[in-house]
Amino acid sequence: VNGGGESALLEGLKGKGVDEQLTMAQMPILRFAQKKRLSLLALAPEAQDLDTVRKGGLQTLDPERRETYVADAQGFIALTQDPKFRLYTEKSLFKDFTPSSATVASDASAAKAEQGNYFAEKILVHEACATCISKWATSRPNSLVITVAPISDVRFLGGINGR
């Protein structure tokens, strides 16, 4: 963390709500980046913003916060209307959705609402990552960006890499 040691990095990530097991699994990559003096980009939205979207949908996120994550709003909207994206949504994105409880699972309207918020959360993550990468790479035209992401976020070229 800007010249700090691993313990400072671990504490910083823990303080931001990053899962400790996930952090430990990524430590070899982080050590390699530090050794090679590579830039690291924090791509995901803030945990509290994801929580807001998970509970109430994308419309409940403060418009200014949403704007920091979605640089190309028109492209973002057009993407979600594309029939190919709908296929990705149905065959890949929702593949990982599970209702939060048995009560929600047994109530069709509650499950549909929760599924909609799950969709909003996932596409916000994908768009935030794409926006951050785009902003960084645009100012460095000869740059190479390597993204480490869960397979569910890059399956079938429809997630982060699709944007």
Secondary structure, 3 states (H helix, E strand, C coil): CCCCCHHHHHHHHHHCCCCHHHHHHHHHHHHHHHHCCCCCCCCCCCHHHHHHHHHHCHHHCCHHHHHHHCCCHHHHHHHHHCHHHHHHHHHCHHHHCCCCCHHHHHCHHHHHHHHHHHHHHHHHHHHHHHHHHHHHHHCCCCCCCCCCCCHHHCHHHCCHHHC
